[in-house]
Amino acid sequence: MERLLDIFFSGMALFFLSPLLIPIVIILKCTGEGELFFMQERMGRHGMLFKLFKFATMLKDSPNLGTGTVTIRGDTRVLPVGKFLRKTKINELPRYELTIPSSKQQVSFRPFLVKEQKTLLIALESQDESQILRAVVDTIGSCVYEPIKLETLATFDVEYVFTMIRSKSVGENANVNLKCTECEEFTEVVIPLEDIRIEIPEETPTVKLNDNYTIQLKYPQYKALQKELNSSDPDTMTDAMIDMIILCLDKLRTEDELINFANETKENTITFIESLNTQQFEDLIKFVQSLPKLKHDVLFKCDHCDKDNKVLLQGLQDFF
Ligand SMILES: [Zn+2]
């Protein structure tokens, strides 16, 4: 039934757009190479592929000519009518806006395409955190129009920006299965991705060690995290925690000096952390554990026992 409605409505849309479409078809047929459409694969709901017809505004062999898949102003591969369609953007991918949480930079982006979706799926299947992160960041790089310094993105920037791109690519909602705290059965819950926010404290966080020493902390960059994922395989939870803390240490303020942790060797920094007392160490752990991340409170009624549940989703994997 839904399928029938889809066909009905797209038929209606085609009918009403035909005064616009038919002249384009005629002009394309009479100019250029006489090709009307070319097909491109796009991602639909739930990651399903479908074929999309686009008007052929460029020479068939364009990807192999000149600047390849990149179209430049005055590109000789664009057909005469192609120029018009391109100018009027009938043929363009939609453009959306978002603000990068840490830098507050406003950028515009397009949904991701099949080639990017494929890379993401392969990475997800690998279950290798580092590979997933790389695929996610590469996708951000391709979909955001403005040049952004990918390597300076904080981990939560990556989570947020990717979630927004994904919401415009495969659907505005994420369907997640959540477990009931009462009967432990699962209920499917729909989460509107647009509602997800990231809160970042205004001030630079610090940890006061004593009257003379204060540590200035920073939000870890995804690049540093990825390097960490690649280089070490920590034996214990404490080692893993120390690795995370190192990524968050910015400067040590003493009475008369400001020491930059970036200039110290990892060994020196580890020695420094190990010389802290347990309370000071706890304070650093607290910071690591409260790093900004995607968060969303979900209220849902269990399908099986009717219990009202409240769950906090956080981090990228909770929203996939
Ligand atoms: Zn239940």
Residues whose N, C-alpha, C, O or C-beta is under 5 A from the ligand:
A	BS01	ZN	C180 E182 C183 E184 C302 H304 C305 D306 K307
